[in-house]
Amino acid sequence: MRTGSEPATARSALRARFWLSVWGLVWAVAGTAAFALAGRPGWALACGVLWLVVTIDLAVVLRHIRRGPHYQPGPDVPPYSPPDGPGLPPRNRGTPPRRPPQERP
């Protein structure tokens, strides 16, 4: 949902996330192999789970990069007003809130 407070030139850091995932993948594979060869099955399993998580993250990042940029409304499109929930008064955006009358002594 667009709130109107987003920066006009905001961009996702998918390329940075891609390279961090590649770096993590290299270390997870190396750690899994090293701990398996050293006879540490618990640590090898932990690195193997990390390897799986990093691989899934890398697949998601690559999918998002391949999908490319999507339409984003420009600054001339007004933001959506939040829905009024049950029990909440309707929002009046153009008028300031009213103060209750002050009691006089």
N, C-alpha and C positions, 0 to 999 in steps of 0.2 A: 504494500500500500504506500502511496506517495503522500508524504506529510508536508512537503513544501520547504523543508529545512535541509534537503540534500544539497551538497555542493554541485554546481553546474557541470564541473569537469571531473566528477568522481569516476574512477576506474578501478576495476578489480585487479588484485595482484596475483593473477593466475600464473604468470610466467615465473615469478619468484617462488610461488608455491610448488610449481612444477620442479624447479631446480632443487628446492629443499627436499622434495619427495625423492628425487633421484639420489641425492646425497644420503638420505636416510635409508634408501633401498640398498645402496652399496654397503653401508655399515651394517645393516641387518643381515645381509647375505654373508658378509665377512664374519660377523659375530656368530651366526649359526654354524658356519663351517668350522671356525676356530674352536668353539666350545664343544662341538661334536667330536672333533679330533682330539681334544684335550680330555675327553671322558667326563664332561660335565653336562649330563642330559637335561637337568633343570634349566640351566642357563641357555642351553641350545634351544629348548622348547620356548623359553621367553623370547629369544631373538627370532625364532620362527614365527611366533604370534605377531611380533612387531613387523616382521617381513610381510605377513599377510595384510596387516592394517595399512602399511605404507603402499602396498601394491593396489589395494582398493582405492586409497586416496589418489594415487597416481592415475588410475583409470577414470575416476570422477573428474579430476582436473583436465585430463586430456579430452574427455567428452565435452566439458564446458568450453575449452579452447576451440574445439572443432565446430561447436554450434555457432560461434561468433557473437558479435554484438547484437543486442535486441533493441527493439524500439523503446525509447524512453521519452515521455512527454517533455516538451520544451518549457521554458520559463513562462510562456504565455498561457499554459494550461493551469488553471487553478488547482490547488491541492484538494484531495477528497476530504470531506468533513468526517470525523469519526462517528460511528453509529451511536445513537442514543440508546443506552441500555435500559432495561426495565428498572423503574424506580428512580431514574435520573431525570432531572428537568431537561427540557430541550435546550440546546445551545444557541445563544444569540451572539453571533460573532461581531455584529456592528455596534452593539450597545454595551456600555460598561456595566458590571454587576451592580445591583442596587444594594445600598446599605440599609439595614433595619433602622427604623426611627429611634432616636435616642430618648430615653426616659428623662423627664425633667423632675427635679426634686420638689 
